[in-house]
Amino acid sequence: MKILITQNEEKQRLAKVGLKLMSIPSSEEVSERCFSIIKRLLRDDRKGLGEASQFAELLIQTQLTQQKQNRAKLIKNQRNENLMKQKSESSHSSPIASTIKKAITKLQSQRTVKQQNKNDTQATKKDKPT
């Protein structure tokens, strides 16, 4: 009878391990990372830890790893948004836009020169004795 109980317990343990392994995401990168963590947790010098402790440590390690990944993704997304914003701002400096900007600048400088000439002419007229 004792043999049946141990076989039953072994089946239950295998079922638990199977469920835990099946809960690992299908992405190759994530699953490889989980297997690495499991390998570290199941080293010979850690066999004294109970199953609950090992599982808790596995959860903690995977959550920490996930947080690091989320933080890295967030930073990457912020960088991409900043780049997109810069590109959209600099998209106005396309060849056509830069030509238009140059033309506007040229017109503004011509207007400024004309206004200065006009002011000079008026000032000279005032200075001339009549």
Long-range contacts (C-beta under 8 A, 24 or more apart in sequence): 13-51, 16-51, 20-55, 20-58, 33-62, 33-65, 34-58, 34-62, 37-61, 37-62, 37-65
